[in-house]
Amino acid sequence: MTILISSAQAAVALGVKIQTLRAWRVQGKGPRYVRLGDNRLGRVGYRPEDVAAWIDARVAASTSEETVRAAAGASE
């Protein structure tokens, strides 16, 4: 069984506001999510492993490493 956390719980884990998560979903920037329902009005949940993977993908040892990653993402 897959466990989901709420948008509020994901926001707390990421240190952002729920509105930020909503904006990230629209922009395709945030962690992967699950839509619970058949339309865009359905509730949203997050798998803890997706939140953790999103965080892990942003770990950097230096600001120059961030710059290289951002440049690679822009070219994809």
C-alpha positions in Angstrom: 0.0 0.0 0.0 1.3 3.5 -0.9 1.2 6.0 1.9 0.5 9.6 0.9 1.1 12.8 2.9 -1.1 15.9 2.5 0.0 19.1 0.8 0.2 20.7 4.2 2.6 17.9 5.4 4.7 18.2 2.3 4.9 21.9 2.6 6.1 21.6 6.2 8.7 19.0 5.2 9.9 21.3 2.4 9.7 24.5 4.5 7.4 26.3 2.1 3.8 27.5 2.0 1.0 25.4 0.5 0.5 28.1 -2.1 4.2 27.5 -3.2 3.4 23.8 -3.7 0.4 24.8 -5.8 2.5 27.2 -7.9 5.2 24.5 -8.4 2.6 22.0 -9.6 1.4 24.4 -12.2 5.0 25.2 -13.2 6.1 21.6 -13.1 8.8 22.5 -10.6 7.9 20.7 -7.4 8.0 17.1 -6.3 5.8 14.5 -8.1 2.3 14.3 -6.7 -0.8 12.2 -6.9 -4.2 13.6 -7.9 -6.9 11.9 -5.9 -9.9 12.2 -8.2 -10.8 12.3 -11.8 -10.5 16.1 -12.4 -8.3 18.9 -11.4 -10.4 19.6 -8.4 -9.5 16.3 -6.7 -7.3 16.4 -3.6 -3.5 16.1 -4.0 -1.2 13.9 -2.1 2.5 13.3 -2.1 4.4 10.1 -1.7 7.1 10.6 1.0 9.7 9.0 -1.3 8.9 11.5 -4.1 9.4 14.4 -1.7 12.7 12.9 -0.5 13.9 12.3 -4.1 13.1 15.9 -5.1 15.1 17.1 -2.1 18.0 14.7 -2.9 18.1 15.9 -6.5 18.8 19.4 -5.2 21.7 18.6 -2.9 24.8 20.6 -4.0 28.3 20.9 -2.6 28.8 24.4 -4.0 27.0 27.2 -5.8 29.0 26.4 -9.0 27.5 22.9 -8.9 24.1 24.5 -8.7 24.9 26.6 -11.8 26.0 23.6 -13.8 22.9 21.7 -12.8 20.7 24.7 -13.8 22.4 25.0 -17.1 21.9 21.3 -17.9 18.3 21.5 -16.9 17.7 24.5 -19.2 19.1 22.6 -22.2 16.9 19.6 -21.7 
